[in-house]
Structures are given as C-alpha cells and as structure tokens.
C-alpha cells in the first residue's frame, strides 16, 4: 500500500508518520507576470532540479542553503546545523507528478521513500513501517510543492540574511520552505561521517556510530 502522507510546502501544519510537523512559511506576494521572450522552466522541471540538488545534500551547509534559495520566492533562514534531516532511500526512484495547475500556480507532488530522520545530535529515528490497524507502508510520504509564476523574489544574502526584492524574468518558484532537508542515504552517510570527525562531544560520536550500525544491519549502506 502506498503511504499517502502529505507534506505540503505551502501550508502551516502537516501530519506525517512522526506526528505533526510544523512548517515555517513566509507569505509571498505573487505579482502578475509580464510577457517574456524567454519561456520559463515548467513547475515540474523546477521541482526536479531542486530535488536533485536537495537529496544530494546541497543544502546541508550554510553556503549550500543560501544557494538553494534560488528555487524559492522567500527561502527560510534557519541555521542548517540545527535542522532535522529526512533520510530517503533513493531519490532516483522518486516520482514527480503535476497534481494541479492554473495559469500562475501549480502543485507538484513527489512520492519518495523515507528511511527515517536524523537530528542535530546525529540521533536516528526510523520511519514507521505500519499505519492504522497495521497497514503496511510500501512507500511514502508524498511531498507537495506549491509554485507560482512570478517575476519577483527575495534571495538570501551570503551571510544568510534576507535580501532585498529582485525583479527579473517570470519564473516558477516554490512558495516557501520548511526547516528540514531531504537527503539520500548516501548523502546522509557522508554528512554524518564529516560531522562525527569534527565532533568533540562523545555523545554525538556515539549516536553516529549507532546510526551507522543500524543502517548496515538493515542494508541501507
């Protein structure tokens, strides 16, 4: 059974297998687009490009987070080190679908396969395998991205602060972002090894070792 758990990038609250996940979304004013000689990338292509960057660990550093803001009207500004990372099995197996569309708005759904979550202390929490009345989850969740066609955006400065309004050619942009990241197991392993090497807290090193042992035992690495 496909796990139809919805995670929306334009709402305030969503329900996942881990309970209620609060998303931080900064409202954006969507302006009317002007005709342009350049045809913008489709909403689906924008999400596919973002997902490729995201799942490779592209936003795990402060610099990467700032670069990733090009996909958003107004990107969130949390410190990456304090984020929760959702670990997925293989982003190349994820599917993309345009589930709604108007002239200036689109909804793109991504069906992925979450293994679990890693917190800032490198503690791992496995994703639930069963739902209500013991129903087996085969895949999930389904992550929903809302995009708008606009010529205005508010990028992040190199220091992570909010930049001023930029007006350019119309483009499809994701309306907002949450405080977490979505990364492949491979990217998670590289990230955790790097953090474990730099860590001075023995508890963090121990948590990383436990997570590695779990993944090896379950064939995730």
Protein Blocks (a to p, Z undefined) as FASTA:
>chain_A
ZZdddddfkbfbdcdfkbpadddddddddddddddfbdcddfklmmmmmmmmmmnopmmp
mklmmmmmmmpmbdcfbdfklpccdddfblmlpccddfbdcfkbccdddddddfbdcdfk
opacdddfbdeehiacfbdcdddddddddfbdcdddfkopacdddddddddddfbdcfbd
cddfklmmmmmmmmmmmpmbfklmmmmmmmmmmmmmnopZZ
